Amino acid sequence: MSIGQTIKELRKEKNLSQTELASLLFTSQDTISLWERGKSYPDVLSLIKMTEIFGVSSDYILGIEK
C-alpha cells in the first residue's frame, strides 16, 4: 500500500474529511488530496502529527511496518 493510500485509509477510519484532517495538520485540503493521490508527500512535521492523530507509527504510515 502506498503512503497516500495509507493516509486515506487511516483518515476514513477516524471519520475525518480531507478538510478536517487538513485543519488538524495546519495545511490545506488540496495538500491532503495531493498526498492521498501520491502526487506529493507529507513533510516530517505533518508525519509526526499524523502519528498522534491516527495512533500509529511513522513506519506504518510510510509502509515500512505492516
HUDASUL-V909421 format. One record per helix or strand of 2 or more residues. SS is the DSSP state (2 for helix, 1 for strand). FROM is the first residue (numbers start at 1). TO is the last residue. If there is no record, write none. Layout:
ss: [SS & SS]
from: [FROM & FROM]
to: [TO & TO]
This chain:
ss: [2 & 2 & 2 & 2 & 2]
from: [3 & 18 & 29 & 44 & 58]
to: [13 & 24 & 36 & 54 & 62]
